Amino acid sequence: MKRILRKLKNTSGETLAETLVSVLIVSLASVVLAAMIGAASRMNIKAKNYDKELDNAILAMASEGGAQDSLSVILGNDSADPVKYTVNYKTSTGNLKLSSYSIPATPAESSAGA
Protein backbone atom coordinates (compact mmCIF):
# COMPACT_ATOMS: atom_id res chain seq x y z
CA MET A 1 0.00 0.00 0.00
CA LYS A 2 2.86 2.34 0.80
CA ARG A 3 4.29 1.74 -2.64
CA ILE A 4 1.07 2.82 -4.38
CA LEU A 5 0.79 5.95 -2.24
CA ARG A 6 4.39 6.85 -2.96
CA LYS A 7 3.73 6.59 -6.72
CA LEU A 8 0.61 8.74 -6.45
CA LYS A 9 2.46 11.47 -4.48
CA ASN A 10 5.46 11.49 -6.80
CA THR A 11 5.60 14.86 -8.55
CA SER A 12 8.51 14.17 -10.88
CA GLY A 13 7.68 14.13 -14.57
CA GLU A 14 7.64 16.43 -17.56
CA THR A 15 7.45 20.13 -16.91
CA LEU A 16 5.30 22.52 -18.89
CA ALA A 17 8.38 23.90 -20.64
CA GLU A 18 9.47 20.43 -21.77
CA THR A 19 6.00 19.71 -23.08
CA LEU A 20 5.84 23.01 -24.99
CA VAL A 21 9.27 22.41 -26.54
CA SER A 22 8.26 18.95 -27.71
CA VAL A 23 5.00 20.30 -29.17
CA LEU A 24 7.00 23.03 -30.95
CA ILE A 25 9.40 20.46 -32.44
CA VAL A 26 6.54 18.29 -33.69
CA SER A 27 4.80 21.37 -35.17
CA LEU A 28 7.92 22.51 -37.01
CA ALA A 29 8.52 19.03 -38.36
CA SER A 30 4.91 18.93 -39.62
CA VAL A 31 5.30 22.28 -41.39
CA VAL A 32 8.52 21.16 -43.06
CA LEU A 33 6.92 17.90 -44.16
CA ALA A 34 3.92 19.75 -45.61
CA ALA A 35 6.24 22.12 -47.51
CA MET A 36 8.21 19.19 -48.93
CA ILE A 37 5.03 17.46 -50.07
CA GLY A 38 3.84 20.66 -51.75
CA ALA A 39 7.17 21.18 -53.54
CA ALA A 40 7.21 17.56 -54.73
CA SER A 41 3.68 17.92 -56.03
CA ARG A 42 4.55 21.09 -57.98
CA MET A 43 7.63 19.41 -59.48
CA ASN A 44 5.54 16.40 -60.49
CA ILE A 45 2.98 18.61 -62.24
CA LYS A 46 5.76 20.53 -64.01
CA ALA A 47 7.37 17.27 -65.20
CA LYS A 48 4.05 15.98 -66.52
CA ASN A 49 3.51 19.21 -68.44
CA TYR A 50 7.02 19.00 -69.92
CA ASP A 51 6.35 15.42 -70.98
CA LYS A 52 3.13 16.46 -72.72
CA GLU A 53 4.87 19.35 -74.48
CA LEU A 54 7.72 17.09 -75.60
CA ASP A 55 5.38 14.38 -76.85
CA ASN A 56 3.31 16.90 -78.80
CA ALA A 57 6.39 18.47 -80.37
CA ILE A 58 7.83 15.10 -81.39
CA LEU A 59 4.53 13.92 -82.86
CA ALA A 60 4.10 17.17 -84.77
CA MET A 61 7.61 16.92 -86.17
CA ALA A 62 7.24 13.23 -87.03
CA SER A 63 3.97 13.84 -88.85
CA GLU A 64 5.82 16.17 -91.23
CA GLY A 65 7.78 13.17 -92.49
CA GLY A 66 11.35 12.01 -92.70
CA ALA A 67 12.95 8.62 -92.14
CA GLN A 68 15.24 9.87 -89.39
CA ASP A 69 15.17 13.31 -87.96
CA SER A 70 16.31 15.45 -85.10
CA LEU A 71 14.40 18.04 -83.18
CA SER A 72 15.27 20.71 -80.62
CA VAL A 73 12.46 21.48 -78.23
CA ILE A 74 12.43 24.23 -75.62
CA LEU A 75 10.08 23.32 -72.82
CA GLY A 76 8.73 25.68 -70.21
CA ASN A 77 9.00 28.91 -72.19
CA ASP A 78 6.56 30.48 -69.76
CA SER A 79 8.71 29.58 -66.75
CA ALA A 80 11.86 31.19 -65.39
CA ASP A 81 13.98 28.16 -66.30
CA PRO A 82 13.18 26.78 -69.76
CA VAL A 83 14.89 23.52 -70.73
CA LYS A 84 16.13 22.70 -74.23
CA TYR A 85 15.96 19.05 -75.33
CA THR A 86 17.59 17.66 -78.44
CA VAL A 87 15.60 14.66 -79.63
CA ASN A 88 16.49 12.11 -82.30
CA TYR A 89 13.75 9.86 -83.54
CA LYS A 90 12.97 7.42 -86.33
CA THR A 91 9.71 6.90 -88.14
CA SER A 92 8.86 3.89 -90.18
CA THR A 93 5.45 2.89 -91.52
CA GLY A 94 3.57 5.06 -89.10
CA ASN A 95 5.52 3.95 -86.04
CA LEU A 96 7.41 6.57 -84.10
CA LYS A 97 10.46 5.43 -82.15
CA LEU A 98 12.49 7.68 -79.93
CA SER A 99 16.12 6.79 -80.53
CA SER A 100 17.81 9.26 -78.18
CA TYR A 101 17.49 12.55 -76.41
CA SER A 102 19.86 14.83 -74.56
CA ILE A 103 19.43 17.54 -71.98
CA PRO A 104 22.07 20.19 -71.36
CA ALA A 105 24.14 19.71 -68.23
CA THR A 106 23.56 23.21 -66.87
CA PRO A 107 20.69 25.68 -67.04
CA ALA A 108 23.08 28.21 -68.61
CA GLU A 109 23.47 25.96 -71.67
CA SER A 110 19.73 25.71 -72.12
CA SER A 111 19.19 29.47 -71.91
CA ALA A 112 22.16 30.13 -74.23
CA GLY A 113 20.51 28.04 -76.95
CA ALA A 114 17.15 29.75 -76.49
FIBA-63113 format. One record per residue: x negated, y, z of N, C-alpha, C in turn; residue number from 1; residue in three letters. Coordinates in steps of 0.05 Angstrom, whole numbers, plus 5000, padded with zeros to 4 digits. Atoms other than C-alpha are relative to their C-alpha. Last residue first. Layout:
<sites>
<site <X Y Z> <X Y Z> <X Y Z> NUM ala>
...
</sites>
This chain:
<sites>
<site <4973 4990 5004> <4657 5595 3470> <5000 5026 4986> 114 ala>
<site <4989 5009 5025> <4590 5561 3461> <5027 5011 4994> 113 gly>
<site <5017 4989 5022> <4557 5603 3515> <5010 4991 4973> 112 ala>
<site <4991 4973 5006> <4616 5589 3562> <4983 5013 4978> 111 ser>
<site <4974 5001 5011> <4605 5514 3558> <5010 5028 4993> 110 ser>
<site <5000 5011 5027> <4531 5519 3567> <5027 5001 4987> 109 glu>
<site <5012 4979 5017> <4538 5564 3628> <4999 4991 4971> 108 ala>
<site <4979 4982 5010> <4586 5514 3659> <4989 5021 4982> 107 pro>
<site <4995 4977 4982> <4529 5464 3663> <5022 5017 4989> 106 thr>
<site <5009 5006 4973> <4517 5394 3635> <5007 5023 5020> 105 ala>
<site <5025 4987 4992> <4559 5404 3573> <4993 4995 5029> 104 pro>
<site <4993 4976 4985> <4611 5351 3560> <4974 5013 5008> 103 ile>
<site <5020 4989 4982> <4603 5297 3509> <5010 5025 5012> 102 ser>
<site <4996 4972 4993> <4650 5251 3472> <4978 5009 5019> 101 tyr>
<site <5016 4988 4979> <4644 5185 3436> <5009 5028 5006> 100 ser>
<site <5025 5014 5000> <4678 5136 3389> <4981 5011 5021> 99 ser>
<site <5020 4981 4990> <4750 5154 3401> <4973 4985 5002> 98 leu>
<site <5018 5010 4980> <4791 5109 3357> <4980 5021 5008> 97 lys>
<site <5019 4980 4991> <4852 5131 3318> <4983 4988 5022> 96 leu>
<site <5009 5004 4973> <4890 5079 3279> <4978 5021 5007> 95 asn>
<site <4981 4990 4980> <4929 5101 3218> <4991 4996 5029> 94 gly>
<site <4973 5010 5004> <4891 5058 3170> <5019 5008 5022> 93 thr>
<site <4998 5020 5022> <4823 5078 3196> <5028 4988 5000> 92 ser>
<site <4972 5008 5007> <4806 5138 3237> <4998 4979 4978> 91 thr>
<site <4997 5014 5026> <4741 5148 3273> <5029 4995 4996> 90 lys>
<site <4979 5021 5002> <4725 5197 3329> <5000 4988 4972> 89 tyr>
<site <5004 5015 5025> <4670 5242 3354> <5021 4978 4999> 88 asn>
<site <4987 5026 5003> <4688 5293 3407> <4994 4989 4973> 87 val>
<site <5006 5008 5028> <4648 5353 3431> <5009 4971 4998> 86 thr>
<site <5005 5028 5006> <4681 5381 3493> <4992 4997 4971> 85 tyr>
<site <5002 5007 5029> <4677 5454 3515> <4992 4971 4998> 84 lys>
<site <5019 5022 5005> <4702 5470 3585> <5001 4994 4971> 83 val>
<site <4994 5018 5022> <4736 5536 3605> <4978 4979 4995> 82 pro>
<site <5023 5018 5007> <4720 5563 3674> <5008 4981 4978> 81 asp>
<site <5025 4985 4997> <4763 5624 3692> <4976 4983 4991> 80 ala>
<site <5011 5000 4973> <4826 5592 3665> <4973 5014 5000> 79 ser>
<site <4986 4981 4982> <4869 5610 3605> <4988 5000 5028> 78 asp>
<site <5006 4973 5008> <4820 5578 3556> <5012 5021 5019> 77 asn>
<site <4997 4981 4978> <4825 5514 3596> <4993 5028 4992> 76 gly>
<site <4977 5005 4983> <4798 5466 3544> <5001 5021 5022> 75 leu>
<site <5004 4984 4975> <4751 5485 3488> <5026 4997 5015> 74 ile>
<site <4975 4990 4988> <4751 5430 3435> <4992 5015 5025> 73 val>
<site <5006 4986 4975> <4695 5414 3388> <5025 5012 5010> 72 ser>
<site <4982 4978 4993> <4712 5361 3336> <4989 5013 5026> 71 leu>
<site <5008 4989 4974> <4674 5309 3298> <5017 5025 5006> 70 ser>
<site <5001 4971 4997> <4697 5266 3241> <4991 5007 5028> 69 asp>
<site <5013 4996 4975> <4695 5197 3212> <4996 5030 5003> 68 gln>
<site <5007 5027 4990> <4741 5172 3157> <4986 5002 5027> 67 ala>
<site <5029 5004 4996> <4773 5240 3146> <4994 4973 5012> 66 gly>
<site <5014 5020 5017> <4844 5263 3150> <4971 4999 5007> 65 gly>
<site <5009 4986 5024> <4884 5323 3175> <4984 4982 4982> 64 glu>
<site <4978 5000 5020> <4921 5277 3223> <4992 5015 4975> 63 ser>
<site <5000 5025 5014> <4855 5265 3259> <5022 4999 4979> 62 ala>
<site <5023 5002 5017> <4848 5338 3277> <5000 4974 4983> 61 met>
<site <4996 4981 5021> <4918 5343 3305> <4977 4999 4979> 60 ala>
<site <4980 5010 5018> <4909 5278 3343> <5005 5020 4977> 59 leu>
<site <5012 5022 5016> <4843 5302 3372> <5021 4989 4980> 58 ile>
<site <5020 4990 5019> <4872 5369 3393> <4988 4978 4982> 57 ala>
<site <4986 4985 5021> <4934 5338 3424> <4980 5011 4979> 56 asn>
<site <4986 5019 5017> <4892 5288 3463> <5015 5013 4977> 55 asp>
<site <5019 5014 5016> <4846 5342 3488> <5013 4980 4981> 54 leu>
<site <5010 4982 5020> <4903 5387 3510> <4980 4986 4982> 53 glu>
<site <4979 4996 5019> <4937 5329 3546> <4990 5018 4977> 52 lys>
<site <4997 5025 5016> <4873 5308 3580> <5021 5004 4979> 51 asp>
<site <5022 5002 5018> <4860 5380 3602> <5002 4975 4982> 50 tyr>
<site <4995 4981 5021> <4930 5384 3631> <4977 5000 4980> 49 asn>
<site <4979 5010 5017> <4919 5320 3670> <5006 5019 4977> 48 lys>
<site <5011 5022 5016> <4853 5345 3696> <5020 4989 4981> 47 ala>
<site <5017 4987 5020> <4885 5411 3720> <4988 4978 4981> 46 lys>
<site <4983 4988 5020> <4940 5372 3755> <4984 5013 4978> 45 ile>
<site <4987 5022 5015> <4889 5328 3790> <5018 5011 4978> 44 asn>
<site <5020 5011 5019> <4847 5388 3810> <5012 4978 4983> 43 met>
<site <5004 4980 5022> <4909 5422 3840> <4980 4990 4980> 42 arg>
<site <4977 5000 5017> <4926 5358 3879> <4998 5020 4977> 41 ser>
<site <5001 5024 5017> <4856 5351 3905> <5024 4999 4982> 40 ala>
<site <5020 4996 5021> <4857 5424 3929> <4998 4975 4982> 39 ala>
<site <4991 4980 5019> <4923 5413 3965> <4980 5005 4978> 38 gly>
<site <4980 5013 5016> <4899 5349 3999> <5011 5019 4978> 37 ile>
<site <5013 5019 5019> <4836 5384 4021> <5020 4986 4983> 36 met>
<site <5013 4985 5021> <4875 5442 4050> <4986 4982 4980> 35 ala>
<site <4979 4990 5018> <4922 5395 4088> <4987 5016 4977> 34 ala>
<site <4989 5022 5015> <4862 5358 4117> <5021 5009 4980> 33 leu>
<site <5020 5007 5019> <4830 5423 4139> <5009 4977 4982> 32 val>
<site <5000 4978 5020> <4894 5446 4172> <4980 4993 4978> 31 val>
<site <4976 5002 5016> <4902 5379 4208> <5000 5021 4978> 30 ser>
<site <5004 5022 5017> <4830 5381 4233> <5024 4996 4981> 29 ala>
<site <5019 4992 5021> <4842 5450 4260> <4994 4978 4980> 28 leu>
<site <4987 4981 5018> <4904 5427 4297> <4982 5009 4977> 27 ser>
<site <4982 5015 5017> <4869 5366 4326> <5014 5018 4980> 26 val>
<site <5016 5017 5018> <4812 5409 4351> <5018 4984 4981> 25 ile>
<site <5012 4982 5020> <4860 5461 4381> <4984 4984 4980> 24 leu>
<site <4978 4993 5018> <4900 5406 4417> <4990 5018 4977> 23 val>
<site <4994 5024 5016> <4835 5379 4446> <5023 5005 4980> 22 ser>
<site <5022 5004 5019> <4815 5448 4469> <5005 4976 4982> 21 val>
<site <4997 4980 5021> <4883 5460 4500> <4978 4998 4979> 20 leu>
<site <4977 5007 5017> <4880 5394 4538> <5003 5020 4977> 19 thr>
<site <5007 5023 5016> <4811 5409 4565> <5022 4991 4980> 18 glu>
<site <5020 4991 5020> <4832 5478 4587> <4992 4977 4982> 17 ala>
<site <4985 4987 5021> <4894 5450 4622> <4981 5009 4978> 16 leu>
<site <4991 4973 4993> <4851 5403 4662> <5015 5011 4976> 15 thr>
<site <5006 4979 5019> <4847 5329 4649> <5011 5026 5009> 14 glu>
<site <4989 5005 5026> <4846 5283 4709> <4993 5022 4981> 13 gly>
<site <5019 4999 5022> <4830 5283 4782> <5013 4992 4974> 12 ser>
<site <4995 4977 5017> <4888 5297 4829> <4980 5003 4977> 11 thr>
<site <5024 4992 5015> <4891 5230 4864> <5006 5022 4981> 10 asn>
<site <5010 4975 4990> <4951 5229 4910> <4975 5010 4985> 9 lys>
<site <4979 4979 5004> <4988 5175 4871> <4990 5027 5009> 8 leu>
<site <4998 4994 5028> <4925 5132 4866> <5020 5022 4994> 7 lys>
<site <5025 4986 5007> <4912 5137 4941> <5001 5007 4970> 6 arg>
<site <4998 4972 4991> <4984 5119 4955> <4976 5016 4992> 5 leu>
<site <4980 4987 5017> <4979 5056 4912> <5002 5030 5008> 4 ile>
<site <5012 4997 5027> <4914 5035 4947> <5019 5015 4982> 3 arg>
<site <5018 4977 4999> <4943 5047 5016> <4988 5006 4972> 2 lys>
<site <4984 4976 5000> <5000 5000 5000> <4983 5025 5000> 1 met>
</sites>
